[in-house]
Amino acid sequence: MLKTTQVEGNTDFLQKLQPRQVARYLVDDSFVRNALQQVGGPKAFGLPNNLSRIETIKF
């Protein structure tokens, strides 16, 4: 979605970005994952072990 967002200036670099790689660079979820393990893992909160989710955007 970011690749089609209206942004001023040169946006050529956006076309080269890989979402998974960007997420790895920007997000450090190790703190949350470690805390979850200390209280019984994701299942203690009714979450799937892989912590995945599906987001649906309706227009």
C-alpha positions in Angstrom: 0.0 0.0 0.0 2.9 2.4 0.7 4.0 2.0 -2.9 0.7 3.6 -4.0 0.5 6.3 -1.3 0.6 9.9 -2.5 4.0 11.2 -1.4 5.8 14.4 -2.5 9.2 14.2 -4.0 11.1 11.3 -5.6 9.5 8.1 -4.6 11.5 5.7 -6.8 13.0 4.1 -3.7 9.6 2.9 -2.6 9.3 0.6 -5.6 12.5 -1.2 -4.5 11.4 -1.9 -0.9 10.5 -5.4 0.2 7.8 -5.3 2.9 9.2 -8.2 5.0 12.7 -6.8 4.9 11.5 -3.3 5.9 9.5 -4.8 8.8 12.6 -6.7 10.1 14.6 -3.4 10.1 11.9 -1.3 11.8 10.3 -3.7 14.2 12.0 -5.4 17.2 9.3 -7.7 18.6 11.8 -9.7 20.7 10.7 -7.9 23.9 7.0 -8.8 23.4 7.9 -12.4 22.4 10.0 -12.9 25.5 7.4 -11.4 27.8 4.7 -13.7 26.2 6.8 -16.7 26.9 7.2 -15.8 30.5 3.4 -15.9 31.1 2.6 -19.0 29.1 3.0 -18.0 25.5 0.5 -16.6 23.1 -2.1 -19.2 24.0 -2.4 -17.6 27.5 -4.1 -14.7 25.7 -6.0 -16.8 23.1 -3.6 -16.0 20.4 -2.2 -18.4 17.8 1.4 -19.6 18.4 2.7 -17.9 15.2 1.0 -14.6 16.2 -0.3 -14.1 12.7 -3.5 -12.3 11.8 -5.4 -11.3 8.8 -6.4 -7.6 8.3 -9.3 -6.8 6.0 -9.8 -3.3 4.7 -13.2 -2.6 3.2 -13.8 0.4 0.8 
